[in-house]
Amino acid sequence: MYKAAVIGRHDDILAYKAVGLAVYNIEESEFKDVVKTLEKQQYAVIFVTEEVYEQNSEVIDKYTDQVLPAFIAIPGMKGTTGIGMMNIRRCTERAIGTDININE
């Protein structure tokens, strides 16, 4: 069975632990090490706070052409930076060949 995890800063991810997701505080661990561990443990979805996502995009980009794990950018406590919507647009364009102008 596949699992889901959340990676981010302590204050941003604490609530996800309450709903049963595995949480990883990036302040305590190196991002790429956490991702390797989650990949070995067959995590299918890895939610990453937008701030951490932007700082580690080179690591995440290595998984772009793989089915699993899927990386999903989520807003942190400071709000959204827009990277989540930008990723949806990029994936949609890649899948269907055009940008469909999703209204925000």
Helices and strands as residue ranges (DSSP letters): E 3-8, H 10-18, E 22-25, H 31-40, E 43-49, H 50-55, H 57-61, E 70-74, H 83-96
